[in-house]
Each structure stands twice: as structure tokens, then as C-alpha cells.
Amino acid sequence: MFLEIITPDDKVFAGQAIGVLVPGSDAKGAFEVLDNHAALVSSLQEGKVKIRTQDGKEIFYVISGGVIEILNNHVIILAESSKLAN
């Protein structure tokens, strides 16, 4: 799937991923998006986003809340702010 993380200031990530774990804002908490996930729009709370790339790497970003849209293996995270985390 193709993943983008976008803030009001910049596009902080754009590339292929095999999975992304995001901090959902409802009572169920975090959820993971994999290839061929059903279409979805959901709000996100402050927390870590974990990206698993096709070459086996894990990349972490901290977001301060936002929205995720999933449609046809294209995932867009619109974050209020984001920074690379360890």
C-alpha cells in the first residue's frame, strides 16, 4: 500500500508500506492497517505511528492527533503535527 503522512507544514512521509499502526481516538485505541484494508475514515489521537516497510524496517513518528483515510490501498494520515521518533 502507499502511505502518506501530511502536516500543515510538510509531507513528512511518502512511500510503500506493508503495515501501519496508528493511535485511534475511540475507545478501541490503536489499530493496524494492512494491504487491502476496507475503506475507512477515522480520527486519531496523540501518539506513535509505526510504519513497517517492505524491506523489513520499522519507522516511528509521533503525531499530535489528526485523521486517517484509507481507500484502494492508499493511506493518508493528515496530522496536526508530526516528528520522527526513535
C-alpha positions, 0 to 999 in steps of 0.5 A: 500500500502507499502511505502518506503522512501530511502536516500543515507544514510538510509531507513528512512521509511518502512511500510503500508500506506493508503495515501501519499502526496508528493511535485511534481516538475511540475507545478501541485505541490503536489499530493496524492497517494492512494491504487491502484494508476496507475503506475507512475514515477515522480520527486519531489521537496523540501518539506513535505511528509505526510504519513497517516497510517492505524491506523489513524496517520499522519507522516511528513518528509521533503525531499530535492527533489528526485523521486517517483515510484509507481507500484502494490501498492508499493511506493518508494520515493528515496530522496536526503535527508530526516528528520522527521518533526513535 
